[in-house]
């Protein structure tokens, strides 16, 4: 089982930046594709970005160019650098594998973009 703790969210003004971190435990972390997802209450959870074991990245829709996903396999950590934030980025952000087949979702870290 790979357990994850998300952190780094908070309140930020439009146009601002945040760096989310996902600290994972488990020896198989290095063998997994990892991803960030987000969810707004009442809506489905959506994929934001993903990263392969070797560091290749994928971004959903308009995230490309504004968000950057990265990982440090030595530290079992995945990051999401979010720049030029728009209010529609407001959501709870979760990290998980891709596909999201791990046993549990974490608590996530909430991001609120508002002036």
Buried (B, 14 or more C-beta within 10 A) or exposed (E): EBEBBBEBBEEBEEEBEBBBBBBBEBEEBEEBBBBBBBBEEEEEBEBBBBBEEEEEBBBBEEBEEBBBBBBEBEEBBBBBBBEEBEEEBBBBBBBBBBEEEBEEBBEBBBBBBEE
